[in-house]
């Protein structure tokens, strides 16, 4: 990993926490910052951190405990102060993001929000009386897609439609981000190409105030907070991409948009939640898509040797690479 | 001895007269300052409701367009929020009001209305912000009207009253 987790968390995350929680986290031993994936604040519940696959809590002195009952209890004021910090004391300026359930903070980290949902018709208008915050620490792992990029962008050929199959928290977003960067930058054997990232949940590029916080490459355009299906069609019409990258497909309109893109000569690289190819085949819409041979590459990820473990690569056509 | 008495008379008259004039001036300034605060809240409301500008920037932009004491109030708020010391807008607003209290001619009632802003400013959606500003504007309009009436009624009284009280004291002492 070419990043210093401790620096990232101290610089990007801690300034947004309440004084008390910030002090607790600063007292924590530095070794625990490594591999930290989430910090969770739930009103009246112990402060929780997820390091690797384990949940821990921290007591007032910053000691890391496995027994959650020993942890510092998060107060309503901690939540209020944290949300005030995250929103720059300007909830009204983040209404759209709050309506989607999360706010992206500088560095591309996402803060998930829990509280009382306010509906306007069938749509979620906003959330009020916040009761929980989940800080998900975004990491950029450059070259993590190195071993699969040859399958996606074979020597002297165009990029190939690829579906990344992964259970949650197996690193698919990090891999897709690196794929976007690599294709945009070009590889040793292939030139860089125009990439459009349709980032419905601001996870791939971690866009904050219109700027991608993650390196997605020099030839990449980002359609931030844009519904996937609409974004893919918009991109084809206006941004002339060679490759479209998007995350977590599943709805009917996503599938239709992918078929549109594939038939328009644009390569689509996307991901889906599943643990295996068989699981994808069992899902009605995705099963049909798979059967239509829209994707030439299927890449299965797991956490067996840590996030981003390439479990299986299936090439469904004769193309291969060096 | 005559010149000492004359000097005393002049000093007493000047002292009470000045006090009266200052009081009269303060009444007029209060009207002007409430009007400025009202205008300032209008600018802030537009930044929030139409442009969705985050508060630190909204305060600093609005401060450019308004006069004292609203300018100092907004500049203080903007600066404190930009420092990102984990302080909430409610605390920042309260502290900034305390800072401008000595510099303005607003009275306790005016400050109580301004204190109401701290309860919700920034920390709710656009609709709620709209309602907050509408309420504050209404109350400030009432305060401005009342201040104007007080200024009209009290201006002459204070301006001349100082000299009259001074003269009365001089007469009593002589």
Interface residues (C-beta under 8 A of the other chain):
Chain A: X15 X18 X19 X22 X80 X81 X84 X85 X87 X88 X89 X90 X91 X92 X93 X95 X118 X125 X126 X128
Chain B: X48 X49 X52 X53 X54 X55 X56 X58 X81 X84 X86 X88 X89 X92 X122 X123 X124 X125 X126 X128 X129
